[in-house]
Amino acid sequence: ALTQAIRNFAKSLENWLTNAMINIPEEMVRIKVVCAGAFAQTLRRYTSLNHLAQAARAVLQNTAQITQMLSDLNRVDFTNVQ
């Protein structure tokens, strides 16, 4: 739930900032929106990485799935793939 809240915050941040800066010089608004956009993109990247890590953890804690992955990996003909 927290990750989704952070993603929603990042999605709305630029609009909130733009709406909050009415009657502010356009160049200042532009600079702040660019910075807020970069921050929002960083938040999206980190939350995506967090989601990926949680999915990987779920797989890596499952012994049956690890055994199956190892079995599948051992059947790959890497010489032929290369």
N, C-alpha and C positions, 0 to 999 in steps of 0.2 A: 504494500500500500504506500509506503514511503517513497519507493522508487517511482511509482506512478505519479505521486504528488509532485516530485521533483521534475519529472518530464512535463507535466502540465504547467508548472511554473515556468520552465524554460520556453515552452511553446507560447505562452502569453506575455512574456517579459517585454518584448519589443513593442507590442501594442500598448501595454500599460504605460511604458515610458513615453511613448509618443503622445498618448492622450494626456499624460500628466504635465507635459511640457508645452502646453498651449501658451502663446504669447512670449515664447522664448526665441531668441534669434535662430534662424534656420540652420546655420552652420553649427551651432552648439548642439542642437537637436541631432543633426546628422552624426556628429562625432560620438555623442553618447549612445545613439542607437547602434552604431557600428561596434562600439565596445560591448554593449549589452548583447548584441548578436553573437559576438565571439564568445562571451561568457555562456550564453545559452547553448551554443554549439558544444562547448566543453562539457557542460552538464549532460547534454544528450549523449556524448561519447562515453562519459564515465558511467552513466546509467545503462547504456548498452553493454559496456564491458562487465558491469556488475551482473546484468541478466545472463550474459554468456557464462560467467564464472559460476553462477548458481546452477545453470543447466549442466555444466561440466562436472560440478561437485556431485550432483544427483547421479550422474552416470558412473563416476569414478568411485562412489561409495557402494555401488551394486556389484558384488563379486561375480555374479552370473554374467552380467554385461561385460565386465573386464575379461573374463575367461573367453567369452564369445568373440570379443574384439581381437584377442591374442590369437585365437584359432583362425579367424579370418585373415589376420595379418600374415600368419605363417603359411597360408595357402597362396599368397600373392607371388607370382613369378616375376621378381624384380628385374631379372635379366631380360625377359620378354618385354616388360614395360619400358625399360630403358631403350 
